[in-house]
Amino acid sequence: MSIEAKLQRLRSCLRACDSAVIAFSGGVDSSLVCAVAREVLGDRVVAVTALSPTYPPGELEAAKSVAKRIGIKLMVISTDEMENPEFRENPPERCYYCKRELLERLDKIRKKLGFRHILDGTNSDDHRDFRPGLRALTEFGVISPLAEAGLTKKEVRELALRYGLPNAEKPSSPCLASRIPFGQKITAEKLNRIARGEDFLRSLGFRTVRVRDHGNWARVEVGKEELGRAEELADRIVPALKELGYPKVEIDRRGYRMGGANL
């Protein structure tokens, strides 16, 4: 199916929703959903961004900027997944507990507004990966219009460029808890030092960054095309991360890999 046909399918799916609350992370997937939903449904959609200690710092301002560009109403809420001991234990289904916490909040907003559905930015590629959070989507009847239209991540970025979205080529930035290997407890202290470490790496100009927190050591991943530069700057990177509380710091010569905390 052509990308044009998929776009028409996306519009039809959104039109059938009538009204919706959109889980808006500020990433390219949910941004495209917001842009097309705004185009099709007008004021019968609202975007909701959730803040928590797991949300990468700086992402809120980026999300606000994108929402303003689209012209969609944005609501900002807080979630408390860190209060859930099942989440803090960091089992393989960690994302399920986080997603369920978010969707409970979104469902309350949906009911208060009198809207019909909750939408999210899951695309068709996401179903090929291990994503326990998808279980929560089913429980709350969430509609994933990108997946229903058959849009891949590559096609989402192509359409985002067409819609003039400023984050069309922005690297993915999942929650900070994904930097901690399954089975190692999630704490506010760990999340904070991960965030500070990744902020430092971005200040050096790296685009794709992960500070994998293994307790007493940090494993730094950057995009494969940025590896050479990371090695050149190792004498700055290693001391900076040690100051954050990591006795040992390693730059992973394999580069960034999805789910790299558990590989």
N, C-alpha and C positions, 0 to 999 in steps of 0.2 A: 504494500500500500504506500502511495506517495505521501510525502510530508504534508502536501496541500489537503489530501483526503483526510489525513489524521487531524489536521487543524479544524476542518469542518466537523469532524466527529467530536472533537473537544468542545467546540462551540455548542453542538447539539446536546451533549451531555450536560453542560452547564445551564443551558436554557431550560432543560427539563427539571433542574433543581429548584427553580423558582426563586429561592432565597437561601442564603447560606452564610455560615461562619467559617472562615478559612484559617487553619493553623499555619501561621506565617512565621517562618524562622528567619527570613531575610535572605535565604539562599535562592539560587536561580530557579529551582523547581517550583517552590511555593510562590515565588514572584511571578512566574508565568501564569500560574493558576489565577492569581490575583488580577493580573493584567487582562486576561481574557474574560474572567468573570465580571470585572468592572465594565468591560466593553459590552458584554451580553446582558447582564442583569442590572447594571446601573447602581442605584443606591440600595439594592436589596442584597448587598454583600458587605461584610465587614471582615477585616483582617485582624487577627489576634496574635500578638507576640508575647511569649511567656519568659519571664526572667527567673533565674535561679543561679546558685553557685556553679552549676555545670554549664552555664551559657557563656561562651567565650566573650571576654570584655571587648567593647568596641562594636560588637555586632548590633546592639540596639540602635545606635546612631545610624549605622548603615541601613538597617531595616526601616527606620523612619524616613530616610532619604529616598529609598526605593518606593515606599508607600506614597510619599508626596508626589513623586514623579508619575506614578500610576494614577493618582487621584482617588485612592480608596481610603475609606475611614480606617484608622488604626487604633486598636485598643491594646494597652500594655498591662499584663497581669503578672503576678508572682506565683510560682509553684513551690511545693515543699517536699519534693521527692527525697531530700536528704533526711527528712524526719521518718522515713520508712526504713526500718531495719533490714527488710528484704532487699531493698535497693542498695543499701550501704554494704551488705555482704558481697555484692558484686558477683552474682551467679551468671551463668551464660545467658539467662533470660532477663538480665538487668534492664534492657531497653523496654521490656514489657511493663515493668512497674513504673518507669518514668512516663511512658506514653499513656498509661492508664490514668496517672495523676493529672496529666495535661487534659486528656479528653473529658474527665469528670468536670473540670473547670469550663471547658468549652461547651459542654452540653448544658450547663447552667446558663451560660450566656445565650446560647441558641434559644432556650426556652423563654428566657426573659425578653428577648427581642421578638419572639414569635416567628423565628425563621425555621425553615424545614430541615436543613441538612448541615452536617459538618463536612468540610472538604479538607484534603491535605495534598501534599506535593509528591506523593509516591509515584515514581515513573515505572515503566515496564521493566527496566533493567533491575530495579530493586528486588523484584520477586525471584531473581536468580541468586541472590545473596542470602546469607543467614541473617534474618531480621525478625527477632522475636516480637518486636513492637507491632508487627502486622497483625498479631493475634488481638491486640487491643482495638485495632481499627475495626475488625470484624465484630467484636463485642459491642461497640458503640455505633455500628452501622455507618461508619465513615465512608464517604465516596472519594475515590482517588481518580479524578478525571483524566490525568495524564496517562495513568496505567490503562484506564478503560479505552482511551484513544489509541493505545499501542505506541505511545511516544517514548523513544529511548532518550538517554541522557544527552547524547550527541544532538538529537533532533530538538530537544528542549533548548539547548544552548543556541542552536540555529534560529529557532523561533524567538528566543529572548532578544537576540540581536535585531531581528526584524521589528520587534516591538520597542526597540530603543532602550532596553533595560540596562542600567549601568553595571549590573553584576553578571551580565551574560557569560563572561569568561572567568568569573571568580572561582577559585578553587573551593571545593567542599570544605566545610568547617563543622564537623559533628561535635556533639557535646564533649566536654573535657573528660568526663568519666571514661570515655572510650580509649583514653591513653593509659588506663590502668588495667593490667592483665586480670582476667576473670579469677575470682577467688581471693584476690588481694583487696582488703577493705578500702572503701572510698571514704575519704575524710576531707573536710574543708581545707585543711592545711595542704594536702596533696593537690587539690584542685587549684589552690591559689598559686602554688609554686609552678605548676604546669602552665598556668595562664601567664605568669610573669616571664617564664622561660620562653614561651612562644612569642610573646610581645617583643622580647629582646631580639629574637631571630628575625622577626619581621622588620625591626628597626634597622637591621643590617641589609635589608632589601630582599630577603628570601620570600617567595610567594607561597609555596607549599611547605608547611612545617608541622612537625609533631614532636613533642617531648614525651616519650614513652617512660612512664614512671614505674620503675621496678623496685621501689622502696628505697634502698640505699644507693641506687645508681640510676642515672638517666641515659636513655638511648635516644639520640637525636636523629630524626629522619627529615630529609628535605627532598624536593623533587629530584629525580635522577639527573636532569639537565643542570641542576645546581650543585651537584656533589663536589665537583672540582673546586668551586668557590668555597664551599663549606670546609674542605680540607685546608685551603689556604688561610681561612680565618679561624682555624681550630685554636690558635693561641689566644683568641678573644672569646670564643664560644665556651671553651672548657672552663676557664676561671669564672666567667659570669654565672654559669649554671652551678658551679661549686658554691658560689656565694649564696645561692638560693637554698642550699642544704643538701646537695647531692655529693657525697664523698667521691663517687666515681661518675665520670661522664664519658660516653662513647658516641662518636659519630658513626652511624650505621652506613657502611660502604655499599649496602644494597639499595639505599634510597627509600623513598616513601612507598609503602604498600598498604592497601586497604586492610584494616583489621590487624595491623602490624604489632599491636600490643600483645597479641596471643600467638604470634608466629615465631 
